[in-house]
Every structure is written in C-alpha cells, then in structure tokens.
Amino acid sequence: MNNVANVLAIVLLVVLGATAVFDVIRHPKALAATEHLQIPASAVPVLGAVKILLGVGVAVGFGNIRAAELTGLCLCVYFAVATLTHVRVKDTVKGTAPAFVLLVVSGLYLLATVAK
C-alpha cells in the first residue's frame, strides 16, 4: 500500500476502534445515538462487532493488498448505509456529517489501495 492508504488506514483504525468499544460495552451515548436512528438497542453490540471486523480487515490490509481492497469496499458499504440511515430519520447535518465524512475517507482508502 502507498503512504496515503497507510495514513487513511490509521485514521480508520482509530475511529473504528473507539466507536466499536462504545458499541460493545453499550455505552449510554452509543445507545442514545442508535435510538435516535431507530436502531434497536440489541443491535448495538452487533454494530460494534462489525466495526471490529472492519478494523481487523484494515489491519490485515497493511500486509495484503486484496484484503485492503475488500475491506475498503466493505467500509464504503457500511458508511453509505450509515449515512442513509441518518438521512432516513431526517437527522441534522451535524448528526449526518460524521457518517458522510467516514464514507468519503473510506472511499479515498479504497481508491488509494487500488492505485498503482
């Protein structure tokens, strides 16, 4: 992977790791955010597990370009669904922006992994 992909991977690892911990331990802020998005509280640990798996994919991607490409695609899908979920409940721009920014970062990561 190139340096841009490496920097984006580190950013994604930090974000995924921090938010996954909040989801897995069912932190009140994570529960409040998902309740606002009409996501059942029972799904919050599952979202945390998905983020952990995505983080593992990003970490494996440092040594395996195919894993990085596949993980980049999965990240794009995850954050596209997250962004659409915010839009579906008519969330504010402030509430939707983090998911959208992470969608953009994921897209850039994907592009950086496939760049020769």
C-alpha positions in Angstrom: 0.0 0.0 0.0 1.1 3.6 -0.6 1.6 6.2 2.1 -1.9 7.8 1.6 -3.5 4.4 2.1 -1.5 3.9 5.2 -2.5 7.2 6.7 -6.1 6.7 5.9 -5.9 3.2 7.4 -4.6 4.5 10.6 -7.4 7.1 10.8 -10.0 4.4 10.1 -8.4 2.1 12.7 -8.7 4.8 15.4 -12.3 5.7 14.6 -13.4 2.1 14.2 -11.7 1.0 17.4 -13.0 3.8 19.5 -16.6 3.5 18.3 -16.6 -0.3 18.5 -15.6 -0.2 22.1 -18.5 2.2 22.8 -20.9 -0.1 20.9 -19.7 -3.4 22.5 -19.9 -2.1 26.1 -23.3 -0.5 25.3 -22.2 3.0 26.3 -25.2 5.3 27.0 -24.0 7.7 24.2 -23.9 4.8 21.7 -27.4 3.7 22.8 -28.8 7.2 22.6 -27.4 7.7 19.1 -28.8 4.5 17.8 -32.1 5.0 19.5 -32.4 8.4 17.7 -31.7 6.5 14.4 -34.4 3.9 15.2 -31.9 1.1 15.6 -32.9 -1.3 18.4 -30.6 -1.4 21.4 -30.0 -5.1 20.9 -28.3 -4.3 17.5 -25.7 -2.0 19.1 -23.2 -4.8 20.1 -23.6 -6.3 16.6 -22.6 -2.9 15.1 -19.6 -2.9 17.4 -18.7 -6.4 16.2 -19.0 -5.3 12.6 -16.7 -2.4 13.3 -14.2 -4.7 15.0 -14.2 -7.0 11.9 -13.7 -4.0 9.7 -10.8 -2.9 11.8 -9.2 -6.3 11.6 -9.6 -6.1 7.8 -7.9 -2.7 7.7 -5.1 -4.1 9.9 -4.6 -7.2 7.7 -4.7 -4.9 4.7 -1.3 -3.5 5.7 0.2 -6.8 4.6 -2.3 -8.0 2.0 -3.5 -5.6 -0.7 -6.5 -7.8 -1.7 -7.7 -7.7 1.9 -7.3 -3.9 1.9 -9.3 -3.6 -1.3 -12.1 -5.8 0.0 -12.1 -4.0 3.4 -12.2 -0.6 1.6 -15.3 -1.8 -0.3 -17.0 -3.1 2.9 -16.2 0.2 4.7 -17.8 2.1 1.9 -21.0 0.0 2.1 -21.1 0.3 5.9 -20.7 4.1 5.9 -23.1 4.5 3.0 -25.8 2.6 4.9 -24.9 4.7 8.0 -25.3 7.9 6.0 -28.6 6.8 4.5 -29.8 5.8 8.0 -29.2 9.4 9.2 -31.0 10.7 6.1 -33.9 8.3 6.6 -34.7 9.7 10.0 -34.1 13.3 8.8 -31.2 13.8 11.1 -29.4 17.2 11.2 -26.3 17.9 9.1 -24.3 17.9 12.3 -25.6 14.4 13.0 -25.1 13.1 9.5 -21.7 14.6 8.8 -19.6 12.1 10.7 -21.0 9.2 8.8 -20.7 11.0 5.5 -17.1 12.1 6.2 -16.2 8.5 7.1 -17.8 7.4 3.8 -15.5 9.8 2.0 -12.5 8.6 4.0 -13.4 5.0 3.2 -13.8 5.8 -0.5 -10.4 7.5 -0.5 -8.9 4.5 1.3 -10.4 2.2 -1.4 -9.1 4.3 -4.2 -5.6 4.5 -2.5 -5.5 0.8 -2.2 -6.2 0.1 -5.9 -3.9 2.9 -7.1 -0.8 1.6 -8.7 
